[in-house]
Amino acid sequence: MKKIFWLLIPVYFLVLGGCRDQGPVEQSWGKMKGLEHTVGNMNDDSYSTGRTQEPRPNALGEPVHMTDFEGQFVWSEYAATWCKACKQQSPVTKRVEAELGDEVVFLTIMTGKSNKYNDHATQDTARQWAGTYQLSPERVLAAKLWYKTVPEHRFYSPDGHTLFVHVGYLNGEQIKQVINYYRTGWEKWSETGEEADWMASR
């Protein structure tokens, strides 16, 4: 019986992704359907090719397309007006942006006006959120994603690879650690082809 137990341990960790480096903050990608083969996969371009989707309006009513940020690291933070954690998160992320805004594009994507069915965010939702938290209105977008669990954070490479996905509050140090960790790994891979431990060869 003991022998079978010890044989099953490696299988348990392989199934749950326990052998894969989770970095400074454990990602939620394993719990989110459809991301298992996307996050950290340097052969995946689903986000990059998905940048052809229709643009989203920002708080000023201007259309913003993800191709506008091609060649730059992007930190996308999804929020909703009804979300208490989002109200705590937004000022924290803003402080990180003040430090790293020259190196990383920070976007806030509003998902819904309320937690009611199909109550999507609008330009006015984005405008109000930008005003409340004194965010750049150009970088606060409205999306039809009322069903998304928030706050959600995603970090993308300049080539559109999905490097990090996490649902839940992050403090400022965690955000900075995540950005530094995955940016360093991606830049090394981009220059030398050497994969970081968190990258997934599919």
Secondary structure as the mmCIF struct_conf table of DSSP 4:
data_model
#
loop_
_struct_conf.conf_type_id
_struct_conf.id
_struct_conf.beg_label_comp_id
_struct_conf.beg_label_asym_id
_struct_conf.beg_label_seq_id
_struct_conf.end_label_comp_id
_struct_conf.end_label_asym_id
_struct_conf.end_label_seq_id
HELX_RH_AL_P HELX_RH_AL_P1 LYS A 2 LEU A 16
TURN_TY1_P TURN_TY1_P1 GLY A 17 CYS A 19
BEND BEND1 ARG A 20 ARG A 20
TURN_TY1_P TURN_TY1_P2 GLY A 23 PRO A 24
BEND BEND2 VAL A 25 VAL A 25
BEND BEND3 SER A 28 SER A 28
HELX_RH_3T_P HELX_RH_3T_P1 TRP A 29 LYS A 31
BEND BEND4 MET A 32 MET A 32
TURN_TY1_P TURN_TY1_P3 LYS A 33 GLY A 34
TURN_TY1_P TURN_TY1_P4 GLU A 36 GLY A 40
TURN_TY1_P TURN_TY1_P5 MET A 42 ASN A 43
HELX_RH_AL_P HELX_RH_AL_P2 SER A 46 THR A 49
HELX_RH_3T_P HELX_RH_3T_P2 GLY A 50 THR A 52
BEND BEND5 GLN A 53 GLN A 53
HELX_LH_PP_P HELX_LH_PP_P1 GLU A 54 PRO A 55
STRN STRN1 ARG A 56 PRO A 57
STRN STRN2 ASN A 58 ASN A 58
TURN_TY1_P TURN_TY1_P6 ALA A 59 LEU A 60
BEND BEND6 GLY A 61 GLY A 61
STRN STRN3 PRO A 63 VAL A 64
HELX_RH_3T_P HELX_RH_3T_P3 MET A 66 PHE A 69
TURN_TY1_P TURN_TY1_P7 GLU A 70 GLY A 71
BEND BEND7 GLN A 72 GLN A 72
STRN STRN4 PHE A 73 ALA A 79
TURN_TY1_P TURN_TY1_P8 THR A 81 TRP A 82
HELX_RH_AL_P HELX_RH_AL_P3 LYS A 84 LEU A 100
TURN_TY1_P TURN_TY1_P9 GLY A 101 GLU A 103
STRN STRN5 VAL A 104 MET A 110
STRN STRN6 GLY A 112 GLY A 112
BEND BEND8 LYS A 113 LYS A 116
TURN_TY1_P TURN_TY1_P10 TYR A 117 ASN A 118
STRN STRN7 HIS A 120 HIS A 120
HELX_RH_AL_P HELX_RH_AL_P4 GLN A 123 THR A 132
TURN_TY1_P TURN_TY1_P11 TYR A 133 GLN A 134
HELX_RH_3T_P HELX_RH_3T_P4 PRO A 137 ARG A 139
STRN STRN8 VAL A 140 ALA A 142
BEND BEND9 LYS A 144 LYS A 144
TURN_TY1_P TURN_TY1_P12 TRP A 146 TYR A 147
BEND BEND10 LYS A 148 LYS A 148
BEND BEND11 VAL A 150 PRO A 151
STRN STRN9 GLU A 152 TYR A 156
TURN_TY1_P TURN_TY1_P13 PRO A 158 ASP A 159
STRN STRN10 THR A 162 VAL A 167
BEND BEND12 GLY A 168 GLY A 168
HELX_RH_AL_P HELX_RH_AL_P5 GLY A 172 THR A 192
HELX_LH_PP_P HELX_LH_PP_P2 GLU A 194 ALA A 196
TURN_TY1_P TURN_TY1_P14 ASP A 197 TRP A 198
#
